Amino acid sequence: MKKNLDIVLGGILTGYSILVNLLSFRKIAFSEVFFISGILLIIYHFIKKKIYNNEKLKLLDKAIKTLICIGLVVFFIIESIIICYPKKSIESTDYIIVLGAGLNNRNELSQTLRDRLNTALYCLNEYNNDSYIVVSGGQGEDEDMSEAEAMERYLLQKGVSKDRIIKENKSRNTFENFKFSKEKIEEHSNKELKDVSVKIVTTDFHAFRSKMLAKRNGYENIEVYSSNTVNYLVPVFYTREAVALVKSYFFDR
């Protein structure tokens, strides 16, 4: 079994990348990394004997494996931070920001986005009866409307009054979600951001990075309440988030 571990793992990664896109009815970003990794492992299985018979290639193989081991250690440290971060604050706040998460078929809420909106409704009904909801998300090239517009429509269908919904429809990423939502909140409240409380509603894997980027945009009184990741998306979303967290830490300012 140990001799065939690479081809077994390669098959699992390749199969998972295909399955996750089929189940989602759209291409899931970063799933291609799983696919390519799986293919490389399968190829490696068939050429490793030649590598072991060549001293130079054998040294290169050891060096690559060492780097992979170091990378995995760093990856698991980052994942432990993402997983263990508190995500279920029940504190009442003045505003709730729901972060966008893409649309399917040009104008339909993705399951991830629908879960975030349902979580916001839960927070609104259970803990934040007087909160305003900021729906934050711009329009992608493959979308007929902004995510903010689609989110507003969903909330209206669920009985939320229009005057409690604030649309931010320019953002293209998480950093801009908070940058442009800040402008909307300050304009709506006639207060500086430091004088209002905000609850971020996102998905569990996204909670730590969201709060980090919110702080960089001047948010001070912040709470987080997250929805749960759809089970079959956990591997790809949590892996992608580890990479995104490193990128955001160094570049999103």
C-alpha positions in Angstrom: 0.0 0.0 0.0 2.8 2.4 0.9 4.3 1.9 -2.6 1.0 2.9 -4.2 0.2 5.8 -1.8 1.1 8.4 -4.3 -1.2 7.0 -7.0 -4.0 6.5 -4.5 -3.7 10.1 -3.2 -3.4 11.4 -6.8 -6.6 9.6 -7.7 -8.4 11.0 -4.7 -7.3 14.6 -5.4 -8.1 14.4 -9.1 -11.5 12.8 -8.5 -12.4 15.3 -5.8 -11.6 18.3 -8.0 -13.9 17.0 -10.7 -16.7 16.0 -8.2 -16.7 19.3 -6.4 -17.3 21.2 -9.6 -20.1 18.9 -10.7 -21.9 19.1 -7.4 -21.6 22.9 -7.4 -22.8 23.3 -11.0 -20.0 25.8 -11.6 -16.2 26.0 -11.5 -14.9 26.3 -8.0 -11.9 28.5 -7.8 -8.7 26.6 -6.6 -10.2 23.2 -7.4 -7.7 23.1 -10.4 -4.9 23.0 -7.8 -6.3 19.7 -6.5 -6.6 18.4 -10.0 -3.0 19.4 -11.0 -1.6 18.0 -7.8 -3.4 14.7 -8.3 -2.1 14.4 -11.9 1.5 15.2 -10.8 1.3 12.5 -8.1 0.0 9.9 -10.6 2.9 10.8 -13.0 5.4 10.6 -10.1 4.2 7.1 -9.3 5.3 5.9 -12.8 8.6 7.7 -13.0 9.9 7.4 -9.4 12.0 4.3 -10.2 13.9 6.2 -12.8 14.4 9.1 -10.3 15.8 6.7 -7.7 18.3 5.3 -10.2 19.7 8.8 -11.0 21.8 10.4 -8.2 21.1 14.0 -9.3 17.4 13.4 -9.7 17.4 11.6 -6.3 18.9 14.6 -4.6 16.4 16.9 -6.3 13.6 14.5 -5.2 14.7 14.8 -1.6 15.0 18.6 -1.8 11.5 18.9 -3.2 10.1 16.5 -0.5 11.8 18.5 2.2 10.2 21.8 0.9 6.8 20.1 0.7 7.1 18.9 4.3 8.0 22.4 5.5 5.1 23.8 3.4 2.7 21.3 5.1 3.9 22.3 8.5 3.2 26.0 7.7 -0.1 25.1 6.1 -1.3 23.2 9.2 -0.3 26.1 11.5 -2.3 28.5 9.3 -5.3 26.1 9.2 -5.3 25.7 13.0 -5.6 29.5 13.3 -8.5 29.6 10.7 -10.3 26.7 12.3 -10.0 27.7 15.9 -10.9 31.3 15.5 -14.1 32.3 17.3 -17.0 32.7 14.9 -20.3 32.8 16.8 -20.7 36.1 18.5 -24.2 36.8 19.9 -23.5 40.4 20.7 -26.0 43.0 19.3 -24.6 45.5 16.9 -25.7 48.6 15.0 -24.9 47.1 11.6 -24.5 43.7 10.0 -22.3 43.3 7.0 -23.0 40.3 4.8 -20.0 39.6 2.5 -20.7 38.5 -1.1 -19.8 35.0 -2.3 -20.6 34.8 -6.0 -23.7 34.1 -8.1 -24.5 30.9 -10.0 -26.0 31.0 -13.6 -25.4 34.8 -13.8 -28.2 35.8 -11.3 -28.8 33.0 -8.7 -27.4 33.0 -5.2 -24.7 30.4 -4.6 -25.3 28.0 -1.7 -22.5 29.7 0.2 -24.1 33.2 -0.3 -27.5 31.9 0.6 -26.2 30.4 3.8 -24.6 33.7 4.7 -27.9 35.5 4.2 -29.8 33.0 6.2 -27.2 33.4 9.0 -27.7 37.2 8.8 -31.5 36.7 9.2 -30.9 34.4 12.2 -28.7 37.1 13.8 -31.3 39.8 13.0 -34.1 37.8 14.5 -32.3 36.4 17.5 -29.7 39.0 18.5 -29.9 42.2 16.4 -33.5 43.3 16.1 -32.6 46.9 15.4 -29.6 46.3 13.1 -29.3 47.6 9.6 -27.9 45.1 7.0 -25.2 46.0 4.6 -25.1 43.7 1.7 -21.6 43.9 0.1 -20.6 42.6 -3.3 -20.0 44.0 -6.8 -20.9 42.5 -10.2 -18.6 39.9 -11.8 -18.0 39.5 -15.5 -20.2 36.4 -15.5 -23.0 38.0 -13.5 -26.1 39.9 -14.7 -26.4 41.9 -11.5 -24.3 42.8 -8.5 -24.1 40.4 -5.6 -25.5 43.2 -3.5 -28.6 43.4 -5.7 -29.2 39.7 -5.5 -28.8 39.7 -1.8 -31.2 42.6 -1.3 -33.8 40.7 -3.4 -33.5 37.6 -1.2 -33.8 39.6 2.0 -36.9 41.4 0.7 -38.5 38.1 -0.1 -37.8 37.0 3.5 -39.6 40.0 4.9 -36.8 42.4 5.7 -38.0 46.0 5.0 -36.1 47.8 2.3 -35.2 50.7 4.6 -33.1 48.4 6.7 -31.0 47.2 3.8 -27.9 49.1 2.6 -26.4 48.1 -0.7 -22.6 48.3 -1.4 -22.2 47.2 -5.0 -18.7 48.2 -6.0 -16.4 45.7 -4.2 -14.5 43.0 -6.0 -12.8 41.4 -3.0 -12.9 41.1 0.8 -10.7 44.2 1.4 -12.9 46.3 -0.8 -16.0 44.9 0.9 -14.9 46.6 4.1 -13.5 49.7 2.4 -16.7 50.6 0.5 -19.0 49.4 3.3 -17.2 51.8 5.6 -18.3 54.6 3.4 -21.9 53.4 3.3 -22.1 53.0 7.1 -20.6 56.4 7.9 -22.9 58.1 5.4 -25.9 56.3 6.7 -25.2 56.7 10.4 -23.6 60.2 10.2 -21.0 58.9 12.6 -17.4 57.9 12.4 -16.9 54.1 12.0 -15.2 53.9 15.4 -18.5 55.0 17.0 -20.7 52.2 15.6 -20.6 48.5 16.2 -20.5 46.0 13.3 -21.1 42.3 13.0 -19.5 40.5 10.0 -21.5 37.7 8.6 -19.4 35.4 6.4 -18.5 31.7 6.2 -16.5 29.9 8.9 -13.3 29.5 6.8 -13.4 33.2 6.0 -13.9 34.6 9.5 -10.3 35.2 10.6 -9.2 37.0 7.4 -12.4 39.0 7.3 -11.8 40.5 10.8 -8.1 41.1 10.0 -9.1 43.1 6.9 -11.9 44.9 8.7 -9.4 46.2 11.2 -7.1 47.4 8.5 -10.0 49.4 7.1 -10.5 51.1 10.5 -13.3 49.0 12.0 -12.9 48.8 15.8 -16.1 47.5 17.3 -16.3 44.2 15.4 -18.1 40.9 16.0 -18.2 37.9 13.7 -21.0 35.3 13.2 -20.3 32.7 10.5 -22.3 30.2 8.5 -21.0 26.7 8.0 -19.2 25.6 4.9 -21.0 23.0 2.8 -19.4 19.7 3.7 -18.0 18.7 0.3 -16.5 22.2 -0.2 -14.5 22.1 3.1 -11.2 20.8 1.6 -11.0 23.2 -1.3 -12.3 26.3 0.6 -10.1 25.8 3.7 -7.0 25.1 1.5 -7.7 28.1 -0.7 -8.3 30.3 2.4 -4.8 29.4 3.8 -3.3 30.8 0.6 -5.6 33.8 0.6 -4.7 34.6 4.2 -0.9 34.7 3.4 -1.6 36.9 0.4 -3.9 39.3 2.4 -1.4 39.5 5.3 1.3 40.8 3.0 -0.5 42.7 0.3 -4.1 43.8 1.2 -3.5 47.1 2.9 
